[in-house]
Structures are given as structure tokens and as C-alpha cells.
Amino acid sequence: MDVLITPVGVADVDSVIELARQVWQQTYPEIISQEQIDYMLAQRYSRERLLAELGMPDIWWDQAMVDGHLTGFSSCMTVAGGSEMKLDKLYVDPQRQRSGIGGRLIEEVERHAHGAGCRALILAVNKRNERAIAAYRRHGFVVRDSVCVDIGHGFLMDDFIMSKSLPAAAAPR
Ligand SMILES: CC(C)(COP(=O)(O)OP(=O)(O)OC[C@H]1O[C@@H](n2cnc3c(N)ncnc32)[C@H](O)[C@@H]1OP(=O)(O)O)[C@@H](O)C(=O)NCCC(=O)NCCS
């Protein structure tokens, strides 16, 4: 299976939103309510928001293509004054999960982190999202913290914060 990782472009935005809906509906009904899924999708995956983020210098959106089809995507952004890279989104087509695509997208996020001079990757994952937690552990993340964040409209995000240290860039000779 040839996996091609490329930056998400303006023309890809609608497909990314569609894939996000599919993966969320496959993943989250057993974890959060349908009302919260709809609220969070509307908040995070509006066309306007994605287009705005594509134009921001400290946010990176990438997609995984298999045989010309979108099979996954990620986004990341620098946080903590630029010292850390937050893996903000990581979603893979349910038909293609567990075949290394998530890992390839994480590698690309690590490349962005190195380029931006970050010392660690961090992410937030729902405490009940056991498959994703297993995937993050498999790719070198450890649980660093536990948080419960009020995201409005009576909804909470009950998350683990996971992190992965990155090797320091080689010193110039
Ligand atoms: C989490 C996710 C992005 C990982 O992507 P992926 O392409 O499946 O991951 P990889 O193939 O690189 O890594 C596979 C590892 O993840 C874990 N994993 C993934 N799916 C799993 C499942 N259904 N059951 C158990 N472990 C699973 C395992 O540790 C697996 O390693 P193994 O196959 O050697 O045992 C993907 O499963 C996904 O999109 N899940 C739904 C959306 C989601 O929860 N995203 C994270 C939001 S914070």
C-alpha cells in the first residue's frame, strides 16, 4: 500500500470535512453524546475555519492519500510559546485504520515540530477513547496529565494530555 502524505490544500477542504464526519460518527457515539458530536464538529470543522487555518503560519494540515483517495488527515500547531507542537487532530478512514497511516501522519507532525524547533509533541485524547490511546502509546506518547475542560453549552472534554519528547536537533558543527 503506497501512502502519500501531502499538505491539505484549499481544494481538499470539503473531502477532509466529509471524512471527519465519517470517522467521528464511527468513533464517538460510544464516548460522547450525539449532541456533543454535532456541536464539536460544527465548531471545529466549518469550511470557514479550515480555510482560515490553512493560511496560518503556525498551523499545519496534512492528508494521507492511498491510491489517490483521502484516507486520513492531521493538524498540528505550535503552543507553549513555540516550545511544543500540539497534535490537534488525527483521523484515519475506519476501513484503513491499523495499517500504519496514523503513524505516517504522526511522523509528518514530528517533522513539522523539528522544523519549528519544538522539544515535544502534545495532544489531548478523551479518556474513554481506548483505541486512540493505544495508538498514541504505540507511537511513543505517554500520559502527562488529566484535564476536564468546559467547552460551552454544558459539554465537557474529559481528556488525558499525552506527550512525546523529541530528540534535540543536532548542534551545528
Ligand atoms: C487513532 C488513529 C488515528 C490511529 O491511526 P491508525 O492508522 O489506526 O494507527 P496506526 O496503524 O499507525 O497504529 C496502529 C496502532 O494503534 C492501535 N490501534 C489502532 N486501532 C486499534 C483498534 N481498533 N484496536 C486496538 N488498537 C488499535 C494499536 O496500538 C495499533 O498498533 P498494532 O496494530 O501494532 O497493535 C485511528 O485509529 C483513528 O482514526 N481512530 C478514530 C479517530 C480518533 O480517535 N482519533 C484520535 C482523536 S484524539
The ligand as an ORCA input file, in Angstrom:
! r2SCAN-3c Opt
* xyz 0 1
  C      -6.220      6.732     16.400
  C      -5.982      6.584     14.892
  C      -5.752      7.945     14.279
  C      -4.711      5.732     14.707
  O      -4.484      5.609     13.319
  P      -4.086      4.191     12.694
  O      -3.783      4.442     11.263
  O      -5.122      3.195     13.037
  O      -2.760      3.907     13.545
  P      -1.502      3.022     13.155
  O      -1.896      1.950     12.194
  O      -0.341      3.895     12.810
  O      -1.167      2.421     14.592
  C      -1.838      1.261     14.963
  C      -1.807      1.101     16.474
  O      -2.893      1.828     17.032
  C      -3.582      0.999     17.972
  N      -4.909      0.733     17.391
  C      -5.453      1.327     16.306
  N      -6.691      0.841     16.083
  C      -6.933     -0.055     17.054
  C      -8.035     -0.900     17.376
  N      -9.145     -0.915     16.625
  N      -7.923     -1.703     18.451
  C      -6.828     -1.708     19.205
  N      -5.746     -0.930     18.952
  C      -5.799     -0.125     17.898
  C      -2.723     -0.239     18.143
  O      -1.772      0.037     19.151
  C      -2.071     -0.332     16.798
  O      -0.843     -0.981     16.816
  P      -0.819     -2.534     16.417
  O      -1.711     -2.685     15.206
  O       0.619     -2.822     16.117
  O      -1.332     -3.253     17.613
  C      -7.156      5.870     14.185
  O      -7.372      4.639     14.810
  C      -8.428      6.688     14.192
  O      -8.672      7.483     13.274
  N      -9.286      6.479     15.201
  C     -10.567      7.148     15.285
  C     -10.438      8.635     15.484
  C      -9.694      9.004     16.748
  O      -9.994      8.528     17.833
  N      -8.697      9.895     16.581
  C      -7.904     10.397     17.699
  C      -8.569     11.575     18.308
  S      -7.653     12.199     19.707
*
